[in-house]
Amino acid sequence: MFSFSLIVFSSVWISFCIRCWLFSANRNTWSSPVLCVDTTALDKVIEKQFKKDFADLDAFTLDVLVKLYKRRPKVTKQKIVTNEATARSSNPFHVKVEDPDKAFLEAMTELDSDIHRPDILEADTWERFVEARTFKVESELKVKHHNQKIQDLNNYLQRLGDDDDCMKSRIEKAFQQLNDLREKKL
């Protein structure tokens, strides 16, 4: 009975330590929700700044550029690669993904080629546009990655909370059994 209680206590203690580590004072790491909010705000500012950067163009040309700016290639999602060791692991960060953005970035490179340049645009304006759109796409990818990491952390934390609740109920049952044995002994 004592070894069971010790195992339960140690698993609860490990769970508590992991929670403290996740919510430590080190808030400027990649797992920080604050960083994700800052990245999202920066992404919105970049989008608003686009029209200001191309204010020197006429309205029709700007309209065409805005449509091209918002255009993204359709890319199918790649399959997540796992093995038995990662399947048994309770840590969500062991899952390996074969560079999910590689195909997307290659498709964006295709959209950035001169073939897709409208006839009404000069080459230097097209280069400015490509730089602006590339910067925006990189910002979108950062936001996407930050949101995914936060979602993974929340799922992991939820699992830890569920494990913690399970351990608490097991501890309560063990204490109840211990008290029942003490009463029988007396």
Short mmCIF file of the C-alpha atoms (twelve columns), coordinates in Angstrom:
data_MODEL
# 
_entry.id   MODEL 
# 
loop_
_atom_site.group_PDB 
_atom_site.id 
_atom_site.type_symbol 
_atom_site.label_atom_id 
_atom_site.label_alt_id 
_atom_site.label_comp_id 
_atom_site.label_asym_id 
_atom_site.label_seq_id 
_atom_site.Cartn_x 
_atom_site.Cartn_y 
_atom_site.Cartn_z 
_atom_site.pdbx_PDB_model_num 
ATOM 1   C CA . MET A 1   0.000   0.000  0.000   1 
ATOM 2   C CA . PHE A 2   2.852   2.362  0.842   1 
ATOM 3   C CA . SER A 3   4.587   1.870  -2.530  1 
ATOM 4   C CA . PHE A 4   1.319   2.582  -4.367  1 
ATOM 5   C CA . SER A 5   0.891   5.854  -2.454  1 
ATOM 6   C CA . LEU A 6   4.467   6.813  -3.191  1 
ATOM 7   C CA . ILE A 7   3.973   6.164  -6.922  1 
ATOM 8   C CA . VAL A 8   0.771   8.198  -6.947  1 
ATOM 9   C CA . PHE A 9   2.433   11.041 -5.055  1 
ATOM 10  C CA . SER A 10  5.453   11.069 -7.380  1 
ATOM 11  C CA . SER A 11  3.271   11.150 -10.512 1 
ATOM 12  C CA . VAL A 12  1.228   14.027 -9.081  1 
ATOM 13  C CA . TRP A 13  4.454   15.829 -8.173  1 
ATOM 14  C CA . ILE A 14  5.845   15.379 -11.697 1 
ATOM 15  C CA . SER A 15  2.591   16.697 -13.146 1 
ATOM 16  C CA . PHE A 16  2.794   19.718 -10.843 1 
ATOM 17  C CA . CYS A 17  6.413   20.392 -11.845 1 
ATOM 18  C CA . ILE A 18  5.561   20.262 -15.542 1 
ATOM 19  C CA . ARG A 19  2.682   22.698 -15.007 1 
ATOM 20  C CA . CYS A 20  4.970   25.088 -13.160 1 
ATOM 21  C CA . TRP A 21  7.517   24.826 -15.949 1 
ATOM 22  C CA . LEU A 22  4.892   25.574 -18.599 1 
ATOM 23  C CA . PHE A 23  3.604   28.611 -16.760 1 
ATOM 24  C CA . SER A 24  6.906   29.839 -15.403 1 
ATOM 25  C CA . ALA A 25  7.988   33.454 -15.365 1 
ATOM 26  C CA . ASN A 26  9.864   32.893 -18.622 1 
ATOM 27  C CA . ARG A 27  7.024   34.314 -20.729 1 
ATOM 28  C CA . ASN A 28  9.122   35.332 -23.736 1 
ATOM 29  C CA . THR A 29  9.598   31.788 -25.058 1 
ATOM 30  C CA . TRP A 30  7.893   30.265 -28.057 1 
ATOM 31  C CA . SER A 31  5.152   28.806 -25.877 1 
ATOM 32  C CA . SER A 32  3.989   32.198 -24.726 1 
ATOM 33  C CA . PRO A 33  0.438   33.234 -25.689 1 
ATOM 34  C CA . VAL A 34  1.585   36.855 -25.416 1 
ATOM 35  C CA . LEU A 35  4.096   36.299 -28.233 1 
ATOM 36  C CA . CYS A 36  1.351   34.830 -30.397 1 
ATOM 37  C CA . VAL A 37  -0.889  37.845 -29.805 1 
ATOM 38  C CA . ASP A 38  1.997   40.150 -30.726 1 
ATOM 39  C CA . THR A 39  2.628   38.155 -33.903 1 
ATOM 40  C CA . THR A 40  -1.054  38.273 -34.844 1 
ATOM 41  C CA . ALA A 41  -1.168  42.032 -34.280 1 
ATOM 42  C CA . LEU A 42  1.961   42.465 -36.396 1 
ATOM 43  C CA . ASP A 43  0.341   40.398 -39.163 1 
ATOM 44  C CA . LYS A 44  -2.699  42.716 -39.164 1 
ATOM 45  C CA . VAL A 45  -0.477  45.797 -39.270 1 
ATOM 46  C CA . ILE A 46  1.415   44.380 -42.247 1 
ATOM 47  C CA . GLU A 47  -1.847  43.882 -44.124 1 
ATOM 48  C CA . LYS A 48  -3.001  47.445 -43.413 1 
ATOM 49  C CA . GLN A 49  0.382   48.844 -44.417 1 
ATOM 50  C CA . PHE A 50  0.242   47.222 -47.856 1 
ATOM 51  C CA . LYS A 51  -2.125  49.792 -49.388 1 
ATOM 52  C CA . LYS A 52  -0.097  52.628 -47.908 1 
ATOM 53  C CA . ASP A 53  3.092   51.233 -49.447 1 
ATOM 54  C CA . PHE A 54  1.530   51.221 -52.923 1 
ATOM 55  C CA . ALA A 55  -0.360  54.512 -52.664 1 
ATOM 56  C CA . ASP A 56  1.623   55.868 -55.628 1 
ATOM 57  C CA . LEU A 57  -0.329  53.594 -58.021 1 
ATOM 58  C CA . ASP A 58  -3.718  54.340 -59.568 1 
ATOM 59  C CA . ALA A 59  -6.862  52.776 -58.055 1 
ATOM 60  C CA . PHE A 60  -7.299  50.055 -60.702 1 
ATOM 61  C CA . THR A 61  -3.696  48.854 -60.414 1 
ATOM 62  C CA . LEU A 62  -3.910  48.920 -56.634 1 
ATOM 63  C CA . ASP A 63  -7.096  46.841 -56.821 1 
ATOM 64  C CA . VAL A 64  -5.334  44.249 -58.964 1 
ATOM 65  C CA . LEU A 65  -2.393  44.167 -56.548 1 
ATOM 66  C CA . VAL A 66  -4.678  43.747 -53.522 1 
ATOM 67  C CA . LYS A 67  -6.347  40.746 -55.176 1 
ATOM 68  C CA . LEU A 68  -2.951  39.246 -55.975 1 
ATOM 69  C CA . TYR A 69  -1.746  40.046 -52.447 1 
ATOM 70  C CA . LYS A 70  -4.597  38.072 -50.894 1 
ATOM 71  C CA . ARG A 71  -4.264  35.168 -53.313 1 
ATOM 72  C CA . ARG A 72  -2.743  31.995 -51.875 1 
ATOM 73  C CA . PRO A 73  -2.032  28.711 -53.630 1 
ATOM 74  C CA . LYS A 74  -4.117  25.635 -52.853 1 
ATOM 75  C CA . VAL A 75  -1.853  22.984 -51.386 1 
ATOM 76  C CA . THR A 76  -2.922  19.618 -50.018 1 
ATOM 77  C CA . LYS A 77  -1.902  18.825 -46.461 1 
ATOM 78  C CA . GLN A 78  0.845   16.284 -45.966 1 
ATOM 79  C CA . LYS A 79  0.513   13.192 -43.837 1 
ATOM 80  C CA . ILE A 80  1.995   13.228 -40.321 1 
ATOM 81  C CA . VAL A 81  4.761   10.667 -39.967 1 
ATOM 82  C CA . THR A 82  4.860   8.763  -36.681 1 
ATOM 83  C CA . ASN A 83  6.500   5.613  -35.444 1 
ATOM 84  C CA . GLU A 84  5.766   3.289  -32.546 1 
ATOM 85  C CA . ALA A 85  7.984   5.211  -30.111 1 
ATOM 86  C CA . THR A 86  6.173   8.485  -30.776 1 
ATOM 87  C CA . ALA A 87  2.772   6.797  -30.796 1 
ATOM 88  C CA . ARG A 88  3.365   5.555  -27.256 1 
ATOM 89  C CA . SER A 89  4.685   8.883  -26.029 1 
ATOM 90  C CA . SER A 90  2.304   11.198 -24.218 1 
ATOM 91  C CA . ASN A 91  4.293   14.267 -25.283 1 
ATOM 92  C CA . PRO A 92  2.703   15.903 -28.365 1 
ATOM 93  C CA . PHE A 93  6.008   17.399 -29.469 1 
ATOM 94  C CA . HIS A 94  7.458   14.020 -30.497 1 
ATOM 95  C CA . VAL A 95  5.304   13.963 -33.626 1 
ATOM 96  C CA . LYS A 96  7.450   14.575 -36.693 1 
ATOM 97  C CA . VAL A 97  6.036   16.417 -39.680 1 
ATOM 98  C CA . GLU A 98  7.846   16.454 -43.003 1 
ATOM 99  C CA . ASP A 99  8.103   20.240 -43.498 1 
ATOM 100 C CA . PRO A 100 4.410   21.061 -44.036 1 
ATOM 101 C CA . ASP A 101 5.110   24.476 -45.495 1 
ATOM 102 C CA . LYS A 102 7.614   23.372 -48.118 1 
ATOM 103 C CA . ALA A 103 5.002   22.732 -50.814 1 
ATOM 104 C CA . PHE A 104 3.195   25.955 -49.909 1 
ATOM 105 C CA . LEU A 105 6.374   28.042 -50.195 1 
ATOM 106 C CA . GLU A 106 7.241   26.394 -53.510 1 
ATOM 107 C CA . ALA A 107 3.766   27.264 -54.807 1 
ATOM 108 C CA . MET A 108 4.231   30.852 -53.571 1 
ATOM 109 C CA . THR A 109 7.535   31.022 -55.453 1 
ATOM 110 C CA . GLU A 110 5.637   29.951 -58.567 1 
ATOM 111 C CA . LEU A 111 3.110   32.778 -57.983 1 
ATOM 112 C CA . ASP A 112 5.973   35.243 -57.588 1 
ATOM 113 C CA . SER A 113 7.436   34.472 -61.009 1 
ATOM 114 C CA . ASP A 114 7.198   37.029 -63.818 1 
ATOM 115 C CA . ILE A 115 4.666   34.827 -65.619 1 
ATOM 116 C CA . HIS A 116 1.998   35.960 -63.146 1 
ATOM 117 C CA . ARG A 117 2.944   39.646 -63.346 1 
ATOM 118 C CA . PRO A 118 0.078   41.731 -64.769 1 
ATOM 119 C CA . ASP A 119 0.909   43.633 -67.955 1 
ATOM 120 C CA . ILE A 120 0.037   46.965 -66.337 1 
ATOM 121 C CA . LEU A 121 2.833   46.623 -63.751 1 
ATOM 122 C CA . GLU A 122 6.433   47.614 -64.230 1 
ATOM 123 C CA . ALA A 123 9.190   45.231 -63.162 1 
ATOM 124 C CA . ASP A 124 10.319  47.331 -60.173 1 
ATOM 125 C CA . THR A 125 6.733   47.604 -58.867 1 
ATOM 126 C CA . TRP A 126 6.353   43.832 -59.258 1 
ATOM 127 C CA . GLU A 127 9.553   43.275 -57.242 1 
ATOM 128 C CA . ARG A 128 8.264   45.559 -54.465 1 
ATOM 129 C CA . PHE A 129 4.986   43.651 -54.526 1 
ATOM 130 C CA . VAL A 130 6.713   40.261 -54.346 1 
ATOM 131 C CA . GLU A 131 8.793   41.422 -51.376 1 
ATOM 132 C CA . ALA A 132 5.678   42.707 -49.580 1 
ATOM 133 C CA . ARG A 133 3.709   39.525 -50.245 1 
ATOM 134 C CA . THR A 134 6.641   37.316 -49.187 1 
ATOM 135 C CA . PHE A 135 6.930   39.251 -45.937 1 
ATOM 136 C CA . LYS A 136 3.177   38.861 -45.352 1 
ATOM 137 C CA . VAL A 137 3.249   35.103 -46.087 1 
ATOM 138 C CA . GLU A 138 6.156   34.619 -43.684 1 
ATOM 139 C CA . SER A 139 4.198   36.524 -41.048 1 
ATOM 140 C CA . GLU A 140 1.126   34.343 -41.657 1 
ATOM 141 C CA . LEU A 141 3.229   31.208 -41.289 1 
ATOM 142 C CA . LYS A 142 4.667   32.476 -38.001 1 
ATOM 143 C CA . VAL A 143 1.154   33.115 -36.692 1 
ATOM 144 C CA . LYS A 144 0.059   29.673 -37.844 1 
ATOM 145 C CA . HIS A 145 3.010   27.989 -36.133 1 
ATOM 146 C CA . HIS A 146 2.545   29.935 -32.898 1 
ATOM 147 C CA . ASN A 147 -1.151  29.069 -32.794 1 
ATOM 148 C CA . GLN A 148 -0.388  25.401 -33.422 1 
ATOM 149 C CA . LYS A 149 2.198   25.321 -30.644 1 
ATOM 150 C CA . ILE A 150 -0.211  26.956 -28.222 1 
ATOM 151 C CA . GLN A 151 -2.924  24.474 -29.213 1 
ATOM 152 C CA . ASP A 152 -0.504  21.581 -28.646 1 
ATOM 153 C CA . LEU A 153 0.454   22.968 -25.250 1 
ATOM 154 C CA . ASN A 154 -3.195  23.401 -24.269 1 
ATOM 155 C CA . ASN A 155 -3.965  19.822 -25.318 1 
ATOM 156 C CA . TYR A 156 -0.954  18.559 -23.387 1 
ATOM 157 C CA . LEU A 157 -1.970  20.583 -20.351 1 
ATOM 158 C CA . GLN A 158 -5.512  19.216 -20.594 1 
ATOM 159 C CA . ARG A 159 -4.134  15.682 -20.661 1 
ATOM 160 C CA . LEU A 160 -1.991  16.457 -17.625 1 
ATOM 161 C CA . GLY A 161 -5.035  17.873 -15.844 1 
ATOM 162 C CA . ASP A 162 -7.033  14.748 -16.636 1 
ATOM 163 C CA . ASP A 163 -4.174  12.576 -15.366 1 
ATOM 164 C CA . ASP A 164 -3.973  14.732 -12.258 1 
ATOM 165 C CA . ASP A 165 -7.694  14.306 -11.576 1 
ATOM 166 C CA . CYS A 166 -7.357  10.555 -12.059 1 
ATOM 167 C CA . MET A 167 -4.439  10.449 -9.637  1 
ATOM 168 C CA . LYS A 168 -6.352  12.520 -7.081  1 
ATOM 169 C CA . SER A 169 -9.260  10.091 -7.190  1 
ATOM 170 C CA . ARG A 170 -6.853  7.150  -6.839  1 
ATOM 171 C CA . ILE A 171 -5.227  8.855  -3.857  1 
ATOM 172 C CA . GLU A 172 -8.627  9.432  -2.253  1 
ATOM 173 C CA . LYS A 173 -9.547  5.767  -2.797  1 
ATOM 174 C CA . ALA A 174 -6.213  4.672  -1.325  1 
ATOM 175 C CA . PHE A 175 -6.723  6.866  1.747   1 
ATOM 176 C CA . GLN A 176 -10.263 5.532  2.101   1 
ATOM 177 C CA . GLN A 177 -8.957  1.962  1.950   1 
ATOM 178 C CA . LEU A 178 -6.249  2.839  4.470   1 
ATOM 179 C CA . ASN A 179 -8.818  4.346  6.831   1 
ATOM 180 C CA . ASP A 180 -11.058 1.273  6.405   1 
ATOM 181 C CA . LEU A 181 -8.120  -0.991 7.295   1 
ATOM 182 C CA . ARG A 182 -7.328  1.126  10.356  1 
ATOM 183 C CA . GLU A 183 -10.937 0.905  11.509  1 
ATOM 184 C CA . LYS A 184 -10.959 -2.880 11.032  1 
ATOM 185 C CA . LYS A 185 -7.721  -3.148 12.996  1 
ATOM 186 C CA . LEU A 186 -9.150  -1.187 15.923  1 
# 
